[in-house]
């Protein structure tokens, strides 16, 4: 257990005082849990001894002393508290200990006398003591629960934050292989399971063992023979719990995997709901979801078979042990070796053991679940991005001369995406990339944004390898406008200013005007304008509106280098005209890389590179490429045949 939990214990370090307070309170609660058992035993003794002794005996001091001695001897209390202190040299020199022992002796003498002379007073004293003990126990329980809740809510949130931070820090390519739903499951369910086991270990793992040992100690003190017989059940119980634990862990691992798949399936269906509706494939998505839920249901029930079976088996074993104690106790009472009060208290103590034992069984069950979560979280925390910044990375302020792709190659999952791509772009120039889908155009500009590095060759910025520049500095000089621009479920103003340290409304309005977005923004949501919340992924806006807001966001960022990846391909002719006009303003004075299928958007580029099968096969201006009548000209003819002219 310690091996899996040790890497997470540093989260508890800031809460040492709270945890120590909680543990002390739990130990106190565990010790005080024996109080009701002692109280019941003494109460029964008071009732059974009411009226003991004649008036003559009660008025005779010697007779009183003899009765008290008999009572103390019968209850196994031949030694006084003072005698106990004297026998223990390590506290024998402590005056306070002697004083406390003297007071305990005085109290015990008074109490034993009241049991014989005034049993009602003895009963009243027991009631007062029980109320005080219960009050202290209640306050300690509250303090312990509060401190634990505070600690584990904070650690839970911190774990989620750290796990999220580590996931976000991974390379862009990592998210190609792991869906948002799969990652969501790791961040939420695994952290929750880990928090649950840590909380259970500290609560049930501390308080319940103290309660068990305190109760067993009292039981041994009263009669070691019966207690030894009860303890024979421990190996049997342990063996059963171990068997259940193995089954629980195995099925939990499968259940977690199926939960990940279900979460991924659900997120994927809801994210692509527009496509689902458009194609009328609701029934297909429902069937896929149903299949995943049925697979998950199997392992959920398999895990709970082990969980639910443990309770009745433990209860049956407890009943067998209780019946054995009843028979043994009855035999001892009938033969005068045990008082009824002690026996009643013993039975009560045995029933009180059920709850702490069940608490420990809960820890064992939860640990099997949490162990799987620990394994998964350790894997997630162990992820290291392959894209990193060198220790002596250089600051970057401004592109002065050129961007050069030097024999760039990129391989992913044993597939060559780009091969020996070389080109040079002077600062302030506009270049375009065209070619069939999957030819490597987007991969090339993604490397420029350093979302991943080339596996061959290098990209030079003013002659310096891009990998030698500070990533944050470089990316702060870039802006990307893609075909599917994602907006956050936030206000329009915050979406335009996204990624900037401050929100300047004057700059936001200026950027929106330049992006042809101001007019439609001011009409949104009854005139709320820039305070309008756009909905998840901008669902309340049209494609053209989302695209113009994305352009406004790029304008607000005021980048030196601009990447336009199919920025108008998904728009109708009217929206394209508005977006194209906004893009024209955006590109002025900036080094621009354009990927487009629509030839009309790249005719004026300073240079057009034609990429096919990961290689540059042609380059030049539009007129030069058309005159050569090569691959580019065939693409233009196809594009003009399918493009709808603007109205």
Secondary structure, DSSP 8 states (H G I E B T S, - for coil): -HHHHGGGGGGGGGGHHHHHHHHHHHHHHHHHTTHHHHHHHHHHHHHHTTT-S-HHHHH-HHHHHHHHHHHHHHTT--S-HHHHHHH-HHHHT-HHHHHHHHHHHHHHHHHHHHHHH-HHHHHHHHHHHHHHHHHHHHHHHHHHHHHHHHHHHHHHHHHHHHHHHHHHTS-TTHHHHS-HHHHHHIIIIIHHHHHHHHHHHHHIIIIIHHHHHHHHHHHHHH-HHHHHHHHTHHHHHHHHHHHHHHHHHHHHHHHHHHHHHHHHHHHHHHHTHHHHHHHT-HHHHHHHHHHHHHHHHHHHHHHHHHHHHHHHHHHHHHHHHHHHHHHHHHHHHHTTSS-HHHHHHHHHHHHHHHHHHHHHHHHHHHHHHHHHHHHHHHHHHT---S----TT-B------SEEEEEEEEEEETTEEEEEEEEEEEETT-EEEEE-STTSSHHHHHHHHTTSS--SEEEEEETTEEGGGB-HHHHHHTEEEEESS----SSBHHHHHTTTSSS--HHHHHHHHHHTT-HHHHHTGGGGTGGG-B--GGGTTS-HHHHHHHHHHHHHHHT-SEEEEESTTTTS-HHHHHHHHHHHHHHHTTSEEEEE-S-GGGTTT-SEEEEEETTEEEEEE-HHHHHHHTSHHHHHHHHHHHH-----
